[in-house]
């Protein structure tokens, strides 16, 4: 593999466009294009800068070596694997968030139903048409409020812990 191929592969492996690389080197995009097509060769100071940008040695850029080629392919595969793992992690986070929100809403609905049942339990005096036992009303409302707050807090903590785990 010659210098032009190495520049092209390293640029793509690092996820850089010709414009982005040219900005880092303070040259035109056309210069990068000419280097990659083999129409021109970079100056020595640009080769040194390329080595720094790509985290390779200048020997790797200038000398043909199968070991360096294998290292480059390995690093490209490692980067692709990291990208895949990161994408999978994002998908898992979304699934966990959706499931936890569904469970939270279901829990809140159950708490509201139970609280409402407690409020209505023997609270209406049908003979005098007035509400009765204030303790049941208070207990039901407190249960609803505390249950909803606890559900929100637990869901938030679980989502935070899940997102920050290694």
C-alpha atoms as an extended CHARMM CRD file, in Angstrom:
* protein
*
       166  EXT
         1         1  UNK       CA              0.0000000000        0.0000000000        0.0000000000  PROA      1               0.0000000000
         2         2  UNK       CA              1.4460000000        3.3580000000       -0.9810000000  PROA      2               0.0000000000
         3         3  UNK       CA              1.1540000000        6.7430000000        0.7220000000  PROA      3               0.0000000000
         4         4  UNK       CA             -1.9420000000        7.7980000000       -1.2270000000  PROA      4               0.0000000000
         5         5  UNK       CA             -3.8500000000        4.6710000000       -0.1930000000  PROA      5               0.0000000000
         6         6  UNK       CA             -2.7300000000        5.0490000000        3.4180000000  PROA      6               0.0000000000
         7         7  UNK       CA             -3.9190000000        8.6540000000        3.6010000000  PROA      7               0.0000000000
         8         8  UNK       CA             -7.2900000000        7.6800000000        2.1320000000  PROA      8               0.0000000000
         9         9  UNK       CA             -7.7720000000        4.6920000000        4.4580000000  PROA      9               0.0000000000
        10        10  UNK       CA             -6.6230000000        6.5910000000        7.5540000000  PROA      10              0.0000000000
        11        11  UNK       CA             -8.8640000000        9.5330000000        6.7620000000  PROA      11              0.0000000000
        12        12  UNK       CA            -11.9020000000        7.2990000000        6.3460000000  PROA      12              0.0000000000
        13        13  UNK       CA            -10.9920000000        5.1930000000        9.3950000000  PROA      13              0.0000000000
        14        14  UNK       CA            -10.9220000000        8.3570000000       11.4910000000  PROA      14              0.0000000000
        15        15  UNK       CA            -14.2610000000        9.4820000000       10.0850000000  PROA      15              0.0000000000
        16        16  UNK       CA            -12.8680000000       12.6340000000        8.4880000000  PROA      16              0.0000000000
        17        17  UNK       CA            -13.9650000000       14.2080000000        5.2390000000  PROA      17              0.0000000000
        18        18  UNK       CA            -11.4380000000       15.7440000000        2.8840000000  PROA      18              0.0000000000
        19        19  UNK       CA            -12.6620000000       19.1670000000        4.0130000000  PROA      19              0.0000000000
        20        20  UNK       CA            -12.1700000000       18.3630000000        7.6950000000  PROA      20              0.0000000000
        21        21  UNK       CA             -8.6680000000       17.0000000000        7.1180000000  PROA      21              0.0000000000
        22        22  UNK       CA             -7.7150000000       19.9630000000        4.9500000000  PROA      22              0.0000000000
        23        23  UNK       CA             -8.8460000000       22.3380000000        7.7130000000  PROA      23              0.0000000000
        24        24  UNK       CA             -6.6350000000       20.5650000000       10.2380000000  PROA      24              0.0000000000
        25        25  UNK       CA             -3.6720000000       20.8230000000        7.8690000000  PROA      25              0.0000000000
        26        26  UNK       CA             -4.4670000000       24.3900000000        6.7320000000  PROA      26              0.0000000000
        27        27  UNK       CA             -4.4950000000       23.4170000000        3.0700000000  PROA      27              0.0000000000
        28        28  UNK       CA             -7.1260000000       23.1290000000        0.3440000000  PROA      28              0.0000000000
        29        29  UNK       CA             -9.4230000000       20.1440000000       -0.0700000000  PROA      29              0.0000000000
        30        30  UNK       CA             -8.0540000000       19.7280000000       -3.5810000000  PROA      30              0.0000000000
        31        31  UNK       CA             -4.5910000000       19.0210000000       -2.1320000000  PROA      31              0.0000000000
        32        32  UNK       CA             -6.0120000000       16.1420000000       -0.1090000000  PROA      32              0.0000000000
        33        33  UNK       CA             -7.7810000000       14.8610000000       -3.2020000000  PROA      33              0.0000000000
        34        34  UNK       CA             -4.5410000000       14.9660000000       -5.1990000000  PROA      34              0.0000000000
        35        35  UNK       CA             -2.6340000000       13.1550000000       -2.4350000000  PROA      35              0.0000000000
        36        36  UNK       CA             -5.2660000000       10.4120000000       -2.2430000000  PROA      36              0.0000000000
        37        37  UNK       CA             -5.3650000000        9.9510000000       -6.0120000000  PROA      37              0.0000000000
        38        38  UNK       CA             -1.5640000000        9.8540000000       -6.2360000000  PROA      38              0.0000000000
        39        39  UNK       CA             -1.3370000000       12.9710000000       -8.4010000000  PROA      39              0.0000000000
        40        40  UNK       CA              0.7730000000       14.7880000000       -5.8020000000  PROA      40              0.0000000000
        41        41  UNK       CA              2.8400000000       14.0840000000       -2.6930000000  PROA      41              0.0000000000
        42        42  UNK       CA              2.5250000000       15.9650000000        0.5990000000  PROA      42              0.0000000000
        43        43  UNK       CA              5.4380000000       18.0360000000        1.8110000000  PROA      43              0.0000000000
        44        44  UNK       CA              7.4950000000       16.7180000000        4.7320000000  PROA      44              0.0000000000
        45        45  UNK       CA              5.8860000000       19.0010000000        7.3240000000  PROA      45              0.0000000000
        46        46  UNK       CA              2.4330000000       17.8320000000        6.1590000000  PROA      46              0.0000000000
        47        47  UNK       CA              3.4990000000       14.1840000000        6.4730000000  PROA      47              0.0000000000
        48        48  UNK       CA              4.5540000000       14.8510000000       10.0710000000  PROA      48              0.0000000000
        49        49  UNK       CA              1.2140000000       16.5580000000       10.7540000000  PROA      49              0.0000000000
        50        50  UNK       CA             -0.6880000000       13.6610000000        9.1070000000  PROA      50              0.0000000000
        51        51  UNK       CA              1.1370000000       11.2180000000       11.3710000000  PROA      51              0.0000000000
        52        52  UNK       CA              0.0620000000       13.2550000000       14.4100000000  PROA      52              0.0000000000
        53        53  UNK       CA             -3.5580000000       13.5350000000       13.2750000000  PROA      53              0.0000000000
        54        54  UNK       CA             -3.8620000000        9.8130000000       12.5240000000  PROA      54              0.0000000000
        55        55  UNK       CA             -1.7260000000        8.6880000000       15.5080000000  PROA      55              0.0000000000
        56        56  UNK       CA              0.6780000000        6.7130000000       13.3300000000  PROA      56              0.0000000000
        57        57  UNK       CA              4.4000000000        6.9620000000       12.7400000000  PROA      57              0.0000000000
        58        58  UNK       CA              5.8800000000        8.7520000000        9.7650000000  PROA      58              0.0000000000
        59        59  UNK       CA              7.5760000000        5.4370000000        8.9610000000  PROA      59              0.0000000000
        60        60  UNK       CA              4.1630000000        3.8600000000        8.5960000000  PROA      60              0.0000000000
        61        61  UNK       CA              3.1190000000        6.5690000000        6.1540000000  PROA      61              0.0000000000
        62        62  UNK       CA              6.2820000000        6.4570000000        4.0710000000  PROA      62              0.0000000000
        63        63  UNK       CA              7.4300000000        2.8250000000        4.2370000000  PROA      63              0.0000000000
        64        64  UNK       CA              5.5120000000       -0.2070000000        3.0170000000  PROA      64              0.0000000000
        65        65  UNK       CA              4.9580000000       -2.6730000000        5.8660000000  PROA      65              0.0000000000
        66        66  UNK       CA              2.4450000000       -5.5130000000        6.1870000000  PROA      66              0.0000000000
        67        67  UNK       CA              2.4200000000       -5.3440000000        9.9900000000  PROA      67              0.0000000000
        68        68  UNK       CA              1.3730000000       -1.7090000000        9.9330000000  PROA      68              0.0000000000
        69        69  UNK       CA             -1.3320000000       -2.5520000000        7.4360000000  PROA      69              0.0000000000
        70        70  UNK       CA             -2.6970000000       -5.2230000000        9.7540000000  PROA      70              0.0000000000
        71        71  UNK       CA             -2.6070000000       -2.7670000000       12.6660000000  PROA      71              0.0000000000
        72        72  UNK       CA             -4.5610000000       -0.2630000000       10.5920000000  PROA      72              0.0000000000
        73        73  UNK       CA             -7.1650000000       -2.8520000000        9.6060000000  PROA      73              0.0000000000
        74        74  UNK       CA             -7.4210000000       -3.9450000000       13.2400000000  PROA      74              0.0000000000
        75        75  UNK       CA             -7.9270000000       -0.3820000000       14.4370000000  PROA      75              0.0000000000
        76        76  UNK       CA            -10.5700000000        0.1800000000       11.7440000000  PROA      76              0.0000000000
        77        77  UNK       CA            -12.4100000000       -2.9710000000       12.8460000000  PROA      77              0.0000000000
        78        78  UNK       CA            -12.1580000000       -1.9520000000       16.5110000000  PROA      78              0.0000000000
        79        79  UNK       CA            -13.6300000000        1.4540000000       15.7130000000  PROA      79              0.0000000000
        80        80  UNK       CA            -16.4700000000       -0.1510000000       13.7600000000  PROA      80              0.0000000000
        81        81  UNK       CA            -17.1090000000       -2.5520000000       16.6440000000  PROA      81              0.0000000000
        82        82  UNK       CA            -17.2260000000        0.3540000000       19.1130000000  PROA      82              0.0000000000
        83        83  UNK       CA            -19.6920000000        2.1720000000       16.8560000000  PROA      83              0.0000000000
        84        84  UNK       CA            -21.9070000000       -0.9350000000       16.6920000000  PROA      84              0.0000000000
        85        85  UNK       CA            -21.7730000000       -1.3960000000       20.4680000000  PROA      85              0.0000000000
        86        86  UNK       CA            -22.6280000000        2.2560000000       21.0190000000  PROA      86              0.0000000000
        87        87  UNK       CA            -25.6000000000        1.9690000000       18.6590000000  PROA      87              0.0000000000
        88        88  UNK       CA            -26.8040000000       -1.1750000000       20.4360000000  PROA      88              0.0000000000
        89        89  UNK       CA            -26.4460000000        0.5810000000       23.7930000000  PROA      89              0.0000000000
        90        90  UNK       CA            -28.5890000000        3.4960000000       22.5730000000  PROA      90              0.0000000000
        91        91  UNK       CA            -31.2690000000        1.0590000000       21.3970000000  PROA      91              0.0000000000
        92        92  UNK       CA            -31.1960000000       -0.7470000000       24.7640000000  PROA      92              0.0000000000
        93        93  UNK       CA            -31.5070000000        2.5880000000       26.5720000000  PROA      93              0.0000000000
        94        94  UNK       CA            -34.5610000000        3.4920000000       24.4880000000  PROA      94              0.0000000000
        95        95  UNK       CA            -36.1780000000        0.1130000000       25.1360000000  PROA      95              0.0000000000
        96        96  UNK       CA            -35.5140000000        0.3710000000       28.8780000000  PROA      96              0.0000000000
        97        97  UNK       CA            -36.9290000000        3.8820000000       28.9700000000  PROA      97              0.0000000000
        98        98  UNK       CA            -40.1000000000        2.8480000000       27.1350000000  PROA      98              0.0000000000
        99        99  UNK       CA            -40.6340000000       -0.1880000000       29.3770000000  PROA      99              0.0000000000
       100       100  UNK       CA            -39.9660000000        1.7600000000       32.5680000000  PROA      100             0.0000000000
       101       101  UNK       CA            -42.3710000000        4.5210000000       31.5180000000  PROA      101             0.0000000000
       102       102  UNK       CA            -45.0660000000        1.9640000000       30.7350000000  PROA      102             0.0000000000
       103       103  UNK       CA            -44.5750000000        0.2360000000       34.1010000000  PROA      103             0.0000000000
       104       104  UNK       CA            -44.6090000000        3.6270000000       35.8570000000  PROA      104             0.0000000000
       105       105  UNK       CA            -47.8530000000        4.6730000000       34.1930000000  PROA      105             0.0000000000
       106       106  UNK       CA            -49.4380000000        1.3190000000       35.0010000000  PROA      106             0.0000000000
       107       107  UNK       CA            -48.3020000000        1.6000000000       38.6280000000  PROA      107             0.0000000000
       108       108  UNK       CA            -49.6720000000        5.1330000000       38.8920000000  PROA      108             0.0000000000
       109       109  UNK       CA            -53.0070000000        4.0160000000       37.4310000000  PROA      109             0.0000000000
       110       110  UNK       CA            -53.2470000000        1.2110000000       40.0070000000  PROA      110             0.0000000000
       111       111  UNK       CA            -52.3350000000        3.6000000000       42.8430000000  PROA      111             0.0000000000
       112       112  UNK       CA            -54.9430000000        6.1070000000       41.6800000000  PROA      112             0.0000000000
       113       113  UNK       CA            -57.5630000000        3.3510000000       41.4270000000  PROA      113             0.0000000000
       114       114  UNK       CA            -56.7950000000        2.0660000000       44.9460000000  PROA      114             0.0000000000
       115       115  UNK       CA            -56.6810000000        5.5830000000       46.3890000000  PROA      115             0.0000000000
       116       116  UNK       CA            -59.9530000000        6.4850000000       44.7320000000  PROA      116             0.0000000000
       117       117  UNK       CA            -61.5100000000        3.2890000000       46.0810000000  PROA      117             0.0000000000
       118       118  UNK       CA            -60.3670000000        4.1820000000       49.6110000000  PROA      118             0.0000000000
       119       119  UNK       CA            -61.7890000000        7.6820000000       49.2300000000  PROA      119             0.0000000000
       120       120  UNK       CA            -65.1790000000        6.3290000000       48.1440000000  PROA      120             0.0000000000
       121       121  UNK       CA            -65.1940000000        3.5300000000       50.7310000000  PROA      121             0.0000000000
       122       122  UNK       CA            -68.0320000000        4.2470000000       53.1240000000  PROA      122             0.0000000000
       123       123  UNK       CA            -67.6400000000        7.9830000000       52.6670000000  PROA      123             0.0000000000
       124       124  UNK       CA            -71.1160000000        8.8840000000       51.5370000000  PROA      124             0.0000000000
       125       125  UNK       CA            -74.0390000000        8.9380000000       53.9380000000  PROA      125             0.0000000000
       126       126  UNK       CA            -76.9740000000        8.1280000000       51.6900000000  PROA      126             0.0000000000
       127       127  UNK       CA            -79.6440000000        9.0390000000       54.2780000000  PROA      127             0.0000000000
       128       128  UNK       CA            -78.3530000000       12.5820000000       54.8740000000  PROA      128             0.0000000000
       129       129  UNK       CA            -76.6630000000       12.8800000000       51.4680000000  PROA      129             0.0000000000
       130       130  UNK       CA            -73.3770000000       14.1100000000       52.9390000000  PROA      130             0.0000000000
       131       131  UNK       CA            -69.8240000000       12.8580000000       52.7890000000  PROA      131             0.0000000000
       132       132  UNK       CA            -68.7630000000       10.9200000000       55.8450000000  PROA      132             0.0000000000
       133       133  UNK       CA            -65.4310000000        9.5980000000       57.0850000000  PROA      133             0.0000000000
       134       134  UNK       CA            -62.8400000000       12.3020000000       56.4280000000  PROA      134             0.0000000000
       135       135  UNK       CA            -59.9880000000        9.9080000000       57.3680000000  PROA      135             0.0000000000
       136       136  UNK       CA            -60.6960000000        7.6930000000       54.3750000000  PROA      136             0.0000000000
       137       137  UNK       CA            -60.7270000000       10.6900000000       52.0480000000  PROA      137             0.0000000000
       138       138  UNK       CA            -57.4220000000       11.9380000000       53.4530000000  PROA      138             0.0000000000
       139       139  UNK       CA            -55.8510000000        8.4740000000       53.4180000000  PROA      139             0.0000000000
       140       140  UNK       CA            -56.8870000000        7.9170000000       49.8150000000  PROA      140             0.0000000000
       141       141  UNK       CA            -55.5530000000       11.2620000000       48.5960000000  PROA      141             0.0000000000
       142       142  UNK       CA            -52.2800000000       10.8800000000       50.5220000000  PROA      142             0.0000000000
       143       143  UNK       CA            -51.8410000000        7.3730000000       49.0980000000  PROA      143             0.0000000000
       144       144  UNK       CA            -52.3570000000        8.6760000000       45.5690000000  PROA      144             0.0000000000
       145       145  UNK       CA            -49.9160000000       11.5780000000       45.9660000000  PROA      145             0.0000000000
       146       146  UNK       CA            -47.1990000000        9.5480000000       47.7570000000  PROA      146             0.0000000000
       147       147  UNK       CA            -47.5750000000        6.6320000000       45.3810000000  PROA      147             0.0000000000
       148       148  UNK       CA            -47.2000000000        8.7980000000       42.2990000000  PROA      148             0.0000000000
       149       149  UNK       CA            -44.2000000000       10.6350000000       43.7500000000  PROA      149             0.0000000000
       150       150  UNK       CA            -42.5520000000        7.3530000000       44.7730000000  PROA      150             0.0000000000
       151       151  UNK       CA            -43.1580000000        5.8660000000       41.3310000000  PROA      151             0.0000000000
       152       152  UNK       CA            -41.6450000000        8.8950000000       39.6140000000  PROA      152             0.0000000000
       153       153  UNK       CA            -38.6330000000        8.8610000000       41.9500000000  PROA      153             0.0000000000
       154       154  UNK       CA            -37.9840000000        5.1290000000       41.5020000000  PROA      154             0.0000000000
       155       155  UNK       CA            -38.3480000000        5.3650000000       37.7240000000  PROA      155             0.0000000000
       156       156  UNK       CA            -35.9530000000        8.3150000000       37.5840000000  PROA      156             0.0000000000
       157       157  UNK       CA            -33.3610000000        6.5510000000       39.7520000000  PROA      157             0.0000000000
       158       158  UNK       CA            -33.5690000000        3.3180000000       37.7330000000  PROA      158             0.0000000000
       159       159  UNK       CA            -33.2390000000        5.1770000000       34.4250000000  PROA      159             0.0000000000
       160       160  UNK       CA            -30.2690000000        7.1660000000       35.7170000000  PROA      160             0.0000000000
       161       161  UNK       CA            -28.5290000000        4.0490000000       37.0580000000  PROA      161             0.0000000000
       162       162  UNK       CA            -29.2040000000        2.1220000000       33.8600000000  PROA      162             0.0000000000
       163       163  UNK       CA            -27.7950000000        4.8900000000       31.6610000000  PROA      163             0.0000000000
       164       164  UNK       CA            -24.6390000000        5.3340000000       33.7400000000  PROA      164             0.0000000000
       165       165  UNK       CA            -23.7060000000        1.6820000000       34.0920000000  PROA      165             0.0000000000
       166       166  UNK       CA            -20.5810000000        0.5470000000       32.2260000000  PROA      166             0.0000000000
